[in-house]
């Protein structure tokens, strides 16, 4: 049996599901294919996968009707950010400096995904195929044909790869990539702290990597410690009490004693450049289109903007074929600059703060402090982050 669609999205994570939601209630027939049923929020337990969602993307999700479905007691706010270098440099960002209520909103992956899927559930033009996995694809001039493992066949005018950094669909299309492994892992875990975090995100550029503390609701924080593979393995192997001690000490015990509430997990870090974001009948979004170092917390934010821009292009095309290559090039041109800039900034900061000779360490830390004293430049950086 063959089903026909205008757009089929491979991958129902945060970015793929946001694209489906942005296309909901339109004349377009949309399918979303996801291999795993999203894990529901687990009551009192906290998800170790945490995202810092920018105000721009929070507004996007509000417009799409997903943000309103989030439980208020699972949302954390960042009103200030304090950055410290490895040799005394400091930089302080505040939402007040640019007349904003917050710099970012902290939310768990499972909670946000449940909200987006819930908003999708009653949309008549979106078909959710889950669990379902593709096993073959055929590219034609008028349409692409996607064959699923269960024997279903989908004929669609546009395929969207939202299936992650190891994108199967991107590989099937033969789109090349260049990767630069950082030889680091991002170690994540959540803690209760004995002192209030004050809605402040804290970040340290250290000799062994970059440590970030993100404020969760209540006296809780989520950490991301981006560090070399050996240090990451050491951290993940520590007993709970020893991990709490290591994280508290690395942050100068600013929030007092810590208690572990989710076990440490790690994910490899790498920079991925994709040769092309589009080809005839295919568009890449999210991690299938790019990966960045997490030190700025912008990976998922780039993906949300991919979804927004691609939806705008498709919805503004009227009756035009959504898989037309020249149409898809509009999306690619609109996203290239933002993605390349964020990759350059995060990659450059990672390289700048790697252990180097003392004069370089002094210079980079002096740069942090100088930026902190230059009000117009600092406000420009804050607005760019927002």
C-alpha positions as CSV (number, residue, x, y, z in Angstrom):
1,X,0.0,0.0,0.0
2,X,1.4,3.4,-1.0
3,X,0.4,6.6,0.8
4,X,1.0,10.0,-0.9
5,X,2.2,13.1,0.9
6,X,3.5,16.5,0.0
7,X,6.2,16.4,2.8
8,X,7.6,13.5,4.8
9,X,9.8,14.3,7.8
10,X,12.2,11.6,8.9
11,X,12.7,12.2,12.6
12,X,10.3,13.2,15.3
13,X,12.6,14.8,17.8
14,X,12.3,18.4,18.9
15,X,13.3,19.9,15.5
16,X,11.4,17.5,13.2
17,X,8.3,17.7,15.4
18,X,8.5,21.5,15.4
19,X,8.6,21.6,11.6
20,X,5.6,19.3,11.5
21,X,3.7,21.6,13.9
22,X,4.7,24.6,11.9
23,X,3.1,23.0,8.8
24,X,0.0,21.8,10.6
25,X,-3.4,23.2,9.5
26,X,-2.0,24.0,6.1
27,X,-3.1,22.5,2.7
28,X,0.1,20.4,2.7
29,X,-0.2,16.7,3.5
30,X,2.5,16.0,6.0
31,X,3.9,12.7,7.4
32,X,6.3,12.4,10.3
33,X,8.2,9.2,10.7
34,X,9.8,8.4,14.1
35,X,11.4,5.2,15.2
36,X,10.8,5.5,19.0
37,X,7.8,6.6,20.9
38,X,8.8,9.7,22.9
39,X,9.5,8.9,26.6
40,X,6.9,10.7,28.7
41,X,8.1,12.9,31.6
42,X,8.8,10.7,34.6
43,X,7.0,12.4,37.4
44,X,9.5,13.7,40.0
45,X,12.5,12.4,38.2
46,X,14.5,14.8,36.0
47,X,15.7,14.3,32.5
48,X,19.5,14.7,32.2
49,X,19.0,16.1,28.6
50,X,18.4,19.8,29.2
51,X,18.1,22.6,26.7
52,X,18.5,26.4,27.0
53,X,15.8,27.7,24.7
54,X,16.3,31.3,23.4
55,X,13.5,33.8,23.8
56,X,13.1,33.9,20.0
57,X,12.5,30.1,19.9
58,X,10.3,30.2,23.0
59,X,8.1,32.8,21.1
60,X,8.1,30.4,18.1
61,X,6.9,27.5,20.2
62,X,4.3,29.8,21.8
63,X,3.0,30.8,18.4
64,X,2.7,27.1,17.5
65,X,0.7,26.3,20.6
66,X,3.3,24.0,22.2
67,X,4.8,26.2,24.9
68,X,1.5,26.6,26.7
69,X,1.3,22.9,27.3
70,X,4.5,22.9,29.4
71,X,4.1,22.4,33.2
72,X,5.3,25.6,34.9
73,X,7.1,23.7,37.6
74,X,9.5,22.2,35.1
75,X,10.7,25.4,33.5
76,X,13.8,27.3,34.7
77,X,14.8,30.8,33.7
78,X,18.2,32.4,33.1
79,X,18.2,36.0,34.0
80,X,22.0,36.5,34.3
81,X,25.1,34.7,33.1
82,X,28.5,34.8,34.7
83,X,31.5,33.6,32.7
84,X,35.0,33.1,34.2
85,X,38.2,32.4,32.3
86,X,41.0,30.2,33.5
87,X,43.3,33.1,34.5
88,X,41.0,35.6,36.2
89,X,39.0,36.9,33.3
90,X,35.3,37.6,33.9
91,X,32.2,38.5,31.9
92,X,28.7,39.2,33.2
93,X,25.6,39.2,31.0
94,X,22.2,40.3,32.3
95,X,18.8,40.3,30.7
96,X,18.2,43.7,32.3
97,X,20.9,45.2,30.1
98,X,18.8,44.8,27.0
99,X,15.4,45.2,28.6
100,X,14.5,41.5,28.5
101,X,13.0,39.3,31.2
102,X,15.4,36.5,30.6
103,X,18.4,35.3,28.6
104,X,17.1,31.8,28.1
105,X,14.6,29.2,29.4
106,X,15.8,25.9,30.7
107,X,13.6,22.9,29.8
108,X,14.0,19.1,29.8
109,X,14.0,17.3,26.5
110,X,11.2,14.8,27.4
111,X,9.0,17.6,28.8
112,X,9.4,19.8,25.7
113,X,9.0,16.9,23.3
114,X,5.8,15.7,25.0
115,X,4.3,19.3,24.7
116,X,5.1,19.5,21.0
117,X,3.7,16.0,20.2
118,X,0.6,16.8,22.2
119,X,0.1,19.9,20.1
120,X,0.5,17.8,17.0
121,X,-1.9,15.1,18.1
122,X,-5.1,16.6,16.8
123,X,-3.8,18.2,13.5
124,X,-5.7,16.7,10.6
125,X,-3.1,17.2,7.9
126,X,-0.2,15.6,9.8
127,X,0.1,11.8,10.0
128,X,2.3,10.5,12.8
129,X,4.0,7.1,11.9
130,X,5.5,5.8,15.1
131,X,7.2,3.5,15.7
132,X,8.4,3.3,12.1
133,X,11.8,3.3,10.4
134,X,12.8,3.8,6.8
135,X,14.9,1.1,5.1
136,X,15.0,2.3,1.5
137,X,14.5,5.4,-0.6
138,X,14.1,6.0,-4.3
139,X,14.6,9.5,-5.8
140,X,12.4,10.4,-8.8
141,X,12.0,13.6,-10.8
142,X,8.4,14.1,-9.6
143,X,8.6,12.5,-6.2
144,X,10.7,10.5,-3.7
145,X,9.6,7.1,-2.5
146,X,10.3,6.0,1.1
147,X,10.1,2.4,2.0
148,X,9.5,1.6,5.7
149,X,10.7,-1.5,7.6
150,X,7.1,-2.7,8.0
151,X,6.5,-2.7,4.3
152,X,4.6,0.6,4.0
153,X,5.5,2.9,1.1
154,X,5.3,6.6,1.2
155,X,5.4,8.7,-2.0
156,X,6.3,12.3,-1.2
157,X,7.3,15.5,-3.1
158,X,9.7,16.5,-0.4
159,X,11.7,14.5,2.2
160,X,13.1,16.3,5.2
161,X,16.0,14.8,7.1
162,X,15.6,15.5,10.8
163,X,17.1,12.2,11.9
164,X,20.2,13.5,13.8
165,X,23.9,13.9,13.3
166,X,24.3,10.4,11.8
167,X,21.4,11.0,9.4
168,X,20.5,7.9,7.5
169,X,18.6,10.0,4.9
170,X,21.5,12.4,4.3
171,X,23.7,9.4,3.7
172,X,21.2,7.9,1.2
173,X,21.2,11.1,-0.7
174,X,25.0,11.1,-1.0
175,X,25.5,14.5,0.6
176,X,29.0,14.8,1.9
177,X,30.1,16.1,5.3
178,X,33.3,17.1,6.9
179,X,33.8,16.5,10.6
180,X,36.2,17.7,13.2
181,X,36.1,15.6,16.4
182,X,36.8,17.6,19.5
183,X,38.1,14.5,21.3
184,X,35.8,15.7,24.1
185,X,32.6,14.6,25.7
186,X,29.8,16.7,27.1
187,X,29.1,15.2,30.6
188,X,25.6,16.0,31.8
189,X,24.0,15.5,35.2
190,X,21.4,17.3,37.5
191,X,21.9,18.3,41.1
192,X,20.1,19.8,44.1
193,X,22.1,22.6,45.7
194,X,22.1,23.9,49.2
195,X,22.1,27.6,48.1
196,X,19.7,29.3,45.7
197,X,21.1,29.7,42.2
198,X,19.4,33.1,41.8
199,X,18.4,32.3,38.2
200,X,22.1,32.7,37.2
201,X,23.8,30.5,34.6
202,X,27.5,30.0,35.5
203,X,30.2,29.0,33.2
204,X,33.9,28.4,33.8
205,X,36.6,28.0,31.1
206,X,39.0,25.7,32.8
207,X,42.2,24.0,31.9
208,X,40.3,20.7,31.6
209,X,37.4,22.1,29.5
210,X,34.3,24.2,29.9
211,X,31.9,23.7,32.9
212,X,28.4,25.2,32.8
213,X,25.8,25.3,35.6
214,X,22.2,26.0,34.3
215,X,19.4,26.9,36.8
216,X,16.5,24.5,37.0
217,X,13.3,25.2,39.0
218,X,13.8,25.2,42.7
219,X,17.3,24.8,44.2
220,X,18.4,22.6,41.3
221,X,21.0,22.9,38.5
222,X,21.9,21.0,35.4
223,X,25.5,20.8,34.4
224,X,27.4,20.3,31.1
225,X,31.1,19.7,31.5
226,X,32.7,19.6,28.1
227,X,36.1,17.9,28.7
228,X,38.6,15.6,27.1
229,X,37.7,11.9,26.8
230,X,39.8,10.7,29.7
231,X,38.4,13.3,32.1
232,X,34.9,12.5,30.9
233,X,35.4,8.8,31.6
234,X,36.7,9.6,35.0
235,X,33.7,11.8,35.9
236,X,31.1,9.2,34.7
237,X,32.8,6.5,36.7
238,X,32.7,8.4,40.0
239,X,30.3,7.4,42.8
240,X,27.5,9.9,43.4
241,X,29.2,11.6,46.4
242,X,32.5,11.9,44.7
243,X,30.9,13.4,41.6
244,X,29.1,15.9,43.7
245,X,32.3,16.9,45.4
246,X,34.1,17.2,42.0
247,X,31.4,19.4,40.5
248,X,31.0,21.6,43.6
249,X,34.8,22.1,43.9
250,X,35.2,22.9,40.2
251,X,32.6,25.7,40.6
252,X,34.2,27.1,43.7
253,X,31.3,25.8,45.9
254,X,29.3,28.9,44.8
255,X,26.0,27.0,45.5
256,X,27.2,25.1,48.5
257,X,27.0,21.3,48.7
258,X,25.4,19.4,45.9
259,X,23.3,16.2,45.8
260,X,23.1,14.1,42.6
261,X,19.5,13.7,41.3
262,X,20.3,12.2,37.8
263,X,23.3,10.0,37.0
264,X,26.0,11.4,34.8
265,X,25.9,10.7,31.1
266,X,28.1,11.7,28.2
267,X,27.9,12.4,24.5
268,X,30.8,12.9,22.0
269,X,31.4,16.4,20.7
270,X,32.2,17.2,17.1
271,X,31.9,19.9,14.6
272,X,30.0,18.9,11.4
273,X,29.9,20.9,8.2
274,X,27.5,19.6,5.6
275,X,28.3,20.2,1.9
276,X,24.8,21.2,1.1
277,X,21.6,21.7,3.1
278,X,19.4,20.7,0.2
279,X,19.2,18.6,-2.9
280,X,16.3,17.9,-5.3
281,X,13.4,16.6,-3.1
282,X,15.5,16.8,0.1
283,X,16.1,19.3,2.9
284,X,18.3,18.9,6.0
285,X,17.4,20.4,9.4
286,X,18.8,20.2,12.9
287,X,21.7,18.0,13.7
288,X,21.4,16.3,10.3
289,X,22.4,19.8,8.9
290,X,25.0,20.9,11.4
291,X,26.5,20.3,14.8
292,X,28.3,22.8,17.0
293,X,30.2,22.8,20.3
294,X,27.7,23.0,23.2
295,X,29.6,25.8,25.1
296,X,27.1,28.4,23.9
297,X,24.0,26.1,24.2
298,X,22.9,26.9,20.7
299,X,22.6,23.6,19.0
300,X,18.8,23.1,19.4
301,X,18.2,26.8,18.9
302,X,19.8,26.6,15.4
303,X,17.6,23.6,14.7
304,X,14.4,25.4,15.7
305,X,15.3,28.2,13.4
306,X,15.9,25.7,10.6
307,X,12.3,24.4,11.1
308,X,10.9,28.0,11.2
309,X,12.7,29.1,8.0
310,X,11.9,25.9,6.0
311,X,8.2,26.1,7.1
312,X,8.1,29.8,6.0
313,X,9.6,29.0,2.6
314,X,7.2,26.1,2.0
315,X,4.1,27.9,3.2
316,X,4.9,30.9,1.2
317,X,5.4,28.9,-2.0
318,X,1.6,28.6,-2.7
319,X,1.0,25.8,-5.2
320,X,4.7,25.4,-6.1
321,X,6.2,21.9,-5.8
322,X,7.7,21.8,-2.3
323,X,10.5,19.6,-3.5
324,X,11.7,21.9,-6.2
325,X,15.4,22.5,-5.9
326,X,15.3,26.2,-6.6
327,X,12.7,26.7,-3.9
328,X,14.7,24.7,-1.4
329,X,17.8,26.8,-2.2
330,X,15.9,29.8,-0.6
331,X,16.0,27.9,2.7
332,X,19.7,27.0,2.3
333,X,20.6,30.6,1.6
334,X,18.6,31.9,4.5
335,X,20.3,29.5,7.0
336,X,23.9,29.3,5.8
337,X,25.2,32.5,7.4
338,X,23.7,31.9,10.9
339,X,24.9,28.4,11.0
340,X,28.4,29.2,9.8
341,X,28.7,32.1,12.2
342,X,27.7,30.0,15.3
343,X,30.0,27.2,14.2
344,X,32.9,29.7,13.9
345,X,32.2,31.4,17.2
346,X,31.9,28.2,19.3
347,X,34.8,26.5,17.5
348,X,37.0,29.5,18.0
349,X,36.2,29.8,21.7
350,X,37.0,26.2,22.2
351,X,40.3,26.6,20.5
352,X,41.1,29.9,22.3
353,X,40.6,28.4,25.8
354,X,42.4,25.2,25.3
355,X,45.6,25.0,27.5
356,X,48.3,27.2,25.9
357,X,51.3,29.3,26.9
358,X,50.9,31.9,29.7
359,X,50.9,34.9,27.4
360,X,47.9,33.5,25.4
361,X,46.1,32.7,28.6
362,X,46.6,36.2,29.9
363,X,45.4,37.7,26.5
364,X,42.2,35.6,26.3
365,X,41.2,36.4,29.9
366,X,42.0,40.1,29.5
367,X,39.7,40.0,26.4
368,X,36.8,38.6,28.6
369,X,37.3,41.4,31.2
370,X,37.6,44.1,28.5
371,X,34.4,42.9,26.8
372,X,32.6,43.1,30.2
373,X,33.6,46.8,30.4
374,X,32.5,47.7,26.9
375,X,28.8,48.2,27.3
376,X,27.7,48.6,23.6
377,X,29.7,45.5,22.6
378,X,28.3,43.5,25.5
379,X,24.7,44.5,24.7
380,X,25.3,43.6,21.0
381,X,26.5,40.1,22.1
382,X,23.5,39.7,24.4
383,X,21.0,40.6,21.6
384,X,22.7,38.2,19.2
385,X,22.4,35.4,21.8
386,X,18.7,36.3,22.3
